[in-house]
Amino acid sequence: MHERILAGAMSGTSADGIDIAIVRITGRGLEMSAQLLHHHAAAYSLPLRGRILDLRSTGKADLRSLAQLSRDISLEYAEAIRDALEGAKISPDQVKATAAHGQTLFHDPPLTIQWLDPSLLAAQTGCAVVSDFRRADLAAGGQGAPLVPFADYILFRDANVHRILLNIGGIANLTSIPPRCTFDQLIAFDTGPGNCISDWICRMFGSPGMSCDADGAGASRGTLQRDIMRQFLADAYFTAPAPKSTDGPAMIAAFERALPANRTSVDDLLATAAAITSATIKTAITQVTQSTSTRVELVVSGGGVHNQAMMNGLRRELGTSITIRRTDDLGIPAEAKEAIAFALLGAATLDGEPSNVPSVTGASKRVILGSITPKPCGR
């Protein structure tokens, strides 16, 4: 049996840190299976996170700063990977490769920037690196996103249950997998904002040092501002058909346009942001379940699972017709799921197996994703 260990490494659009999953992968292609050996989460240093968020917000940086940012992101990735390997008691020689997504700086298909120096990462960790996963799909005419449906299909498909995999990161995205669904029948897309608007509100209007609405406490205290929500939902993204993908700055800009001239309390803004996330997810779920007659499970992962205002809002939106579970219930820790997905994507790249989903991204054909940077000589 084809068996190898990979490290999956990813940092989401929230730019709060890096998740590393050390994964034993068996098999090839769509018949792969994954066993999580160790998960490690490392927060970005505050100065680095601030620079990433500033660049994503303003879109402005001089060339030296841009080059330095690539180096600093890669060094923090390397430190997180070394710590993860130490925690798993696994040496770099036992790892086939690190599959590293890098940091999203910009995504507006066909343009994308996932910032990482794979050669520096390889030199610092002693492992081969698979990176730059979006570009091959973009070159084939696709959106380059979402990338995780390949892994969702491998890990979560079920012969009897319609499963919808929902990840609530900076952006929320779903993968719809009806019973007996074939790979080329998958539907997946970004539903809209996850935590990105809530995090932006905290940074812009919250108390000093406030970077997120922990557990959705502020949103739970606040009152929904329906005029803001109504204007936000008029954005063209929400009526555009799939395939489609978006990015945090685009959703934040739409929210800014919806804000009234008079000041609204931070808690009310947070309540509105949480309600927007729940409502846009519900709309997307309705779209992919219109013709289903089987039991539907919503399986949730990502940082948004901890925001009780979002999750309670989602439960109210969906009622009792859909069971809501976490990926933990199915053996995949919610915080590690995306990193595990990149380990699977990296394994497919090394095996020469296509891992994009044309029905999801709009690409003209299946392609092998990612670029391979060899393990440094003498390591």
C-alpha positions in Angstrom: 0.0 0.0 0.0 1.3 3.4 -1.0 1.9 5.1 2.4 3.8 8.4 3.2 3.8 11.2 5.8 3.2 14.8 4.8 2.9 18.0 6.7 0.0 20.2 5.6 0.5 23.9 6.4 -1.9 26.7 5.8 -2.8 30.2 7.0 -6.2 31.4 6.2 -7.5 34.8 4.9 -7.9 35.9 8.5 -4.1 35.9 8.8 -4.2 35.0 12.4 -1.7 32.2 12.2 -0.5 28.9 10.8 -2.1 25.4 11.2 0.2 22.4 10.7 -1.2 18.9 10.3 1.2 15.9 10.3 -0.7 13.3 8.3 -0.1 9.7 7.3 -1.6 9.2 3.9 -2.4 5.9 2.3 -3.5 5.2 -1.2 -3.6 7.3 -4.3 -6.0 9.8 -5.9 -9.6 9.7 -4.8 -8.9 6.5 -2.8 -6.5 8.1 -0.4 -7.1 8.0 3.3 -5.6 10.2 6.0 -4.6 9.7 9.6 -3.9 12.8 11.6 -0.7 12.2 13.7 -0.4 15.6 15.2 -1.9 19.1 14.9 -0.1 22.3 15.8 -1.4 25.9 15.7 1.0 28.8 15.8 -0.2 32.4 15.9 1.6 34.9 13.7 3.7 37.4 15.6 1.7 40.6 16.0 4.0 42.7 13.9 3.8 40.2 11.0 0.0 39.9 11.2 -0.3 43.7 11.2 1.8 44.0 8.1 -0.2 41.3 6.3 -3.5 42.9 7.2 -2.3 46.4 6.3 -1.2 45.2 2.9 -4.4 43.3 2.2 -6.4 46.4 3.3 -4.5 49.0 1.4 -3.0 47.0 -1.5 0.2 49.1 -1.1 3.8 48.1 -0.4 7.2 49.0 -1.8 9.2 46.2 -3.4 11.6 45.8 -0.5 8.7 45.4 2.0 7.0 42.9 -0.3 10.1 40.8 -0.5 10.7 41.0 3.2 7.2 39.9 3.9 7.7 36.8 1.8 10.8 36.0 3.9 9.2 36.6 7.2 6.1 34.6 6.4 8.2 31.7 5.3 10.4 31.8 8.4 7.3 31.7 10.7 5.9 28.8 8.6 9.3 27.0 9.0 9.3 27.5 12.8 5.7 26.2 13.0 6.6 23.1 10.9 9.6 22.3 13.0 7.6 22.6 16.2 4.9 20.4 14.7 7.4 17.7 13.8 8.9 17.9 17.2 5.5 17.5 18.8 4.8 14.5 16.6 8.3 13.0 17.3 8.9 12.8 13.6 12.1 13.8 11.9 12.2 15.7 8.6 13.7 12.6 6.9 10.4 10.8 7.6 8.4 13.5 5.8 7.8 13.1 2.1 7.0 16.8 1.8 5.4 19.9 3.3 2.3 21.1 1.4 2.2 24.8 2.2 -0.6 27.1 0.9 1.2 30.3 1.8 -0.5 33.5 2.8 -3.3 34.9 0.6 -2.5 38.5 -0.1 -4.8 39.0 -3.0 -7.4 36.9 -4.8 -9.6 38.1 -7.7 -9.5 35.5 -10.5 -7.7 35.2 -12.8 -5.3 37.1 -10.5 -4.0 35.7 -7.2 -1.1 36.1 -4.8 -0.3 33.3 -2.3 2.9 34.6 -0.6 5.6 32.2 0.4 9.2 31.4 -0.5 9.2 27.6 -0.9 13.0 27.4 -1.3 13.6 29.2 2.0 10.9 26.9 3.6 12.7 23.8 2.3 16.1 25.1 3.5 14.7 25.8 7.0 12.9 22.6 7.5 14.9 20.0 5.5 11.7 18.9 3.7 10.6 19.1 0.0 7.8 21.7 -0.4 4.7 21.6 -2.5 3.2 25.1 -2.9 1.3 27.5 -5.2 -1.8 25.4 -5.5 -4.1 27.9 -7.2 -2.2 28.8 -10.4 -2.7 25.6 -12.5 -6.4 25.8 -12.0 -6.4 29.5 -12.9 -4.3 28.7 -16.0 -7.1 26.3 -17.0 -9.7 29.0 -16.8 -10.8 28.3 -13.2 -11.3 30.3 -10.1 -8.3 28.7 -8.3 -10.7 28.2 -5.4 -12.1 26.5 -3.4 -9.3 24.0 -3.2 -10.5 21.8 -0.4 -13.4 19.9 -2.2 -10.9 17.3 -3.3 -10.2 16.5 0.3 -13.8 16.9 1.4 -14.8 14.2 -1.1 -12.1 11.9 0.1 -12.8 12.3 3.8 -16.5 12.8 4.1 -18.5 11.3 1.3 -21.3 9.0 2.4 -23.5 6.6 0.5 -26.7 7.5 2.4 -26.3 11.1 3.7 -26.2 14.4 1.8 -23.2 16.1 3.5 -22.4 19.8 3.2 -19.0 20.6 4.4 -18.8 24.2 5.7 -15.6 25.9 6.7 -16.0 29.3 8.4 -12.6 31.0 8.2 -12.1 34.6 7.1 -14.3 33.6 4.1 -16.9 30.9 4.5 -17.1 28.2 1.8 -19.1 25.0 1.4 -18.8 21.7 -0.5 -22.0 19.8 -1.3 -21.7 16.0 -1.5 -25.0 14.3 -2.1 -25.2 10.5 -1.6 -23.4 8.5 -4.3 -22.1 11.8 -5.8 -19.3 11.3 -8.3 -16.3 13.6 -8.1 -17.3 15.5 -11.2 -20.7 16.3 -9.7 -19.4 18.2 -6.7 -20.7 21.7 -6.0 -18.6 24.1 -3.9 -18.2 27.8 -3.7 -17.5 30.7 -1.3 -20.7 31.7 0.4 -19.4 35.1 1.4 -17.9 36.4 4.7 -17.0 34.2 7.5 -15.0 36.0 10.2 -13.4 38.7 8.1 -16.0 41.4 8.7 -16.2 40.7 12.4 -12.4 40.8 12.7 -12.2 44.1 10.8 -14.8 45.6 13.1 -12.7 44.6 16.1 -9.6 46.1 14.6 -11.2 49.3 13.4 -13.7 50.1 16.2 -12.8 47.8 19.1 -10.7 48.4 22.2 -6.9 48.6 21.7 -5.5 45.2 20.9 -8.8 43.7 20.1 -8.4 41.4 17.0 -11.5 39.2 17.1 -14.9 38.8 18.8 -13.9 36.0 21.1 -16.7 33.4 21.2 -19.0 35.9 19.6 -19.5 37.7 22.9 -19.9 41.1 21.5 -22.2 39.9 18.7 -24.4 38.2 21.3 -24.8 41.4 23.2 -25.5 43.5 20.1 -28.7 44.2 18.1 -28.9 43.4 14.4 -28.9 46.5 12.2 -31.3 45.4 9.4 -30.6 48.4 7.1 -26.9 47.6 7.0 -27.6 43.9 6.4 -30.1 44.7 3.7 -27.7 47.0 1.8 -24.8 44.5 2.2 -26.8 41.6 0.8 -27.5 43.7 -2.3 -23.8 43.2 -3.4 -23.6 41.5 -6.8 -21.6 38.6 -5.4 -24.6 37.1 -3.7 -26.7 36.8 -6.9 -23.8 35.7 -9.1 -23.9 32.0 -10.1 -21.3 29.5 -9.1 -18.4 28.9 -9.9 -17.4 31.8 -7.8 -14.9 32.8 -5.1 -14.2 36.0 -3.1 -11.7 37.4 -0.7 -11.8 39.3 2.6 -11.1 42.8 1.4 -13.9 42.6 -1.1 -16.4 41.6 1.6 -15.1 44.2 4.0 -15.4 46.9 1.3 -19.0 45.9 0.7 -19.7 46.2 4.4 -18.1 49.6 4.6 -20.3 50.8 1.7 -23.4 49.6 3.7 -22.4 51.5 6.9 -24.5 54.6 7.8 -23.0 58.0 8.3 -23.9 58.0 12.0 -21.9 55.9 14.4 -23.3 52.5 15.4 -22.1 50.6 18.5 -19.4 48.0 18.1 -21.6 45.3 19.5 -24.4 46.1 17.1 -21.9 46.0 14.2 -20.6 42.6 15.4 -24.2 41.3 15.7 -24.9 42.4 12.2 -21.7 40.8 10.8 -22.6 37.5 12.5 -26.1 37.6 11.1 -24.8 38.3 7.6 -22.5 35.3 7.8 -25.3 33.0 9.0 -27.8 34.4 6.4 -25.5 34.0 3.5 -24.5 30.5 4.5 -28.2 29.6 4.8 -28.9 31.0 1.3 -26.1 28.9 -0.1 -27.3 25.8 1.6 -30.8 26.3 0.3 -29.4 26.5 -3.2 -27.6 23.2 -3.0 -30.4 21.3 -1.2 -33.4 22.3 -3.3 -33.7 19.0 -5.1 -32.6 16.7 -2.3 -34.9 14.1 -0.7 -32.3 12.5 1.6 -31.1 13.4 5.1 -28.8 16.4 5.1 -25.9 17.0 7.5 -24.1 20.3 7.8 -20.5 19.5 9.0 -18.8 22.6 10.2 -15.1 23.5 10.7 -12.9 26.6 11.0 -12.5 29.3 13.5 -16.2 30.3 13.1 -17.3 27.3 15.1 -16.3 29.1 18.2 -18.5 32.2 17.4 -21.7 31.3 19.3 -23.6 34.2 17.7 -22.8 32.9 14.2 -23.6 29.3 15.1 -26.8 30.1 17.0 -27.8 32.3 14.1 -27.2 29.4 11.7 -29.3 27.1 13.8 -32.1 29.6 13.8 -31.8 30.0 10.0 -31.8 26.3 9.3 -34.4 25.2 11.9 -34.6 21.4 12.6 -34.5 20.2 9.0 -30.7 19.9 8.8 -28.5 18.3 11.4 -25.4 20.5 12.3 -22.3 18.6 13.3 -18.6 19.5 13.7 -15.9 17.6 11.7 -14.7 16.4 15.1 -17.7 14.2 15.2 -16.4 12.4 12.1 -12.8 12.1 13.3 -11.3 15.3 11.9 -10.6 18.1 14.3 -12.3 21.3 13.1 -9.1 23.3 13.6 -7.0 20.8 11.6 -9.3 20.1 8.7 -7.9 22.7 6.2 -4.3 21.7 7.0 -5.2 18.0 6.5 -6.8 19.0 3.1 -3.5 20.6 2.0 -1.6 17.4 3.0 -3.9 15.5 0.7 -3.5 18.0 -2.1 0.3 17.8 -1.7 0.2 14.0 -1.9 -1.8 14.2 -5.1 0.7 16.6 -6.6 3.6 14.3 -5.7 1.7 11.3 -7.3 1.0 13.2 -10.5 -2.8 13.1 -9.8 -5.1 16.0 -10.7 -6.8 17.5 -7.7 -8.8 20.5 -8.9 -12.6 20.1 -9.4 -13.7 21.7 -12.7 -17.4 21.6 -11.6 -16.4 23.7 -8.6 -13.8 26.1 -10.1 -15.0 26.4 -13.7 -11.7 25.1 -15.1 -11.8 23.6 -18.5 -10.2 20.4 -17.4 -8.6 18.5 -14.4 -5.1 19.5 -13.7 -2.2 18.7 -11.3 -2.0 21.5 -8.7 1.0 22.9 -7.1 4.7 23.3 -7.7 7.4 21.1 -6.2 10.6 22.4 -4.5 13.0 19.6 -3.9 14.4 18.7 -0.5 17.7 20.5 0.0 20.8 18.6 -1.0 22.7 17.0 1.9 19.6 16.9 4.1 
